[in-house]
Amino acid sequence: MDKIFPKDTIKNTADSIGITNLKDNAAAALALDAEYRIHEIIQEANKFMRHSKRTRLTGEDINNALRVVNVDPLYGFTLNDNFKFQRTLVTGQQELLYMDDDEYEFENLIASPMPKLPAEVTFTAHWLAVEGVQPAIPHNPPPPIEDTIPDNSRKKAPSNAIVQVPNGVVTGTPDIELKPLVQHVISQELKVFYDKVTKTIKGGDSKMKVSVLYNLQHDTGLAQLLPYFVRFICEQIGQNIKKNPVLESILEMTNALINNTSLRLEPYLHHMVPAILTCVVRKKFGLDPEYHWRIRDSAALVLAKICDRFGMEYNTLQPRVIKTLLSALTDQTKSLSTHYGCIVALGALGREVIKTILVPNLKTYLEILEQRKKVDKNKAERCENAIF
């Protein structure tokens, strides 16, 4: 066994790391263990070589084998390295293998130019698909138009046709093909569900409305109907701004959609936020004073929930909402009803907003409110109650 891995090699290695006077029995035992470990690593390396369809063992195979047995790889050895071992005789006529190291002059190394810095890691992002539709941008592959559109669906434009293009009107273009628009197709079941929801929200049975709102909040299969629901909400807020019961149901519907974590509302925030802000800062809602304040309270909570859920992803959302509310609050030409909505909405955004935005402006605002209290005591007291 000493001829394959002699114990003297173990002693020389021990001397190189400061271990002297290593006993022969210990050196022999270490030699046997070292030989076993080397055989184990070579066997693992041969597996990597065979799976790589090669007949020559490389340094990368050895490194992979070392990783398998949880040992750090041999740094500095690459696939193209071809090391030649030299033989020499040491004391006692024993043969020792070594490798020649290249010699470098420090002056030449210092005088040599510095290598170029590697290029910085950069990345870009783009939409692969938005709501199931692949946008036509250079990063995405073009859709196979010729394969997807049948020949009988293409219609040639007459020579005197007027064709609308983004930059104007083109006339007399016989080579332009008119292709049918791709419509968003939804199932009949979803159409029935949409009709049922919209009918109930606009004035249905109270028990049915509770069931509808529960489904809107928990149903995970409403992604296809989401753009239609958003359009319905925005349209109904504009059309029923003075119909308080319908407006309150619309806010409840919006709150249910926001609570549904399976829906992706981000692409529609630029439509929903202005509509909700309208319910907060509008001067007047119908004739019923009870609904007049309740709608502002509900809209403020919905607005705060939108900022809480999407504020981390869109870091400019909450600052823009706060700026709009603060601008309306500090405007003396606005009605006290608008001021009440701004106070309630700022308070719903959290303690930090109250501390940094609302409190610093209270001294000036309370002085103005005291003067306007003489004109409209009821609304002024509402604003004071909202503050304190």
Secondary structure, DSSP 8 states (H G I E B T S, - for coil): -TTTS-HHHHHHHHHHTT--S--HHHHHHHHHHHHHHHHHHHHHHHHHHHHTT-SS--HHHHHHHHHHTT----TT--TT----EEEEEETTTEEEEEE------HHHHHHS---------------S-BTTB----TTS----HHHHS-GGG-EE--TT-EEEETTEEEES-TT-EE---------HHHHHHHHHHHHHHTT--HHHHHHHHHHHHH-S--TTTHHHHHHHHHHHHHHTTT-HHHHHHHHHHHHHHHH-TTS--GGGHHHHHHHHHHHHH-S--SS-HHHHHHHHHHHHHHHHHHHHHHTTTSTTHHHHHHHHHHHHHS-TTS-HHHHHHHHHHHHHT-HHHIIIIIGGGHHHHHHHHHHHTTT-HHHHHHHHHHH-
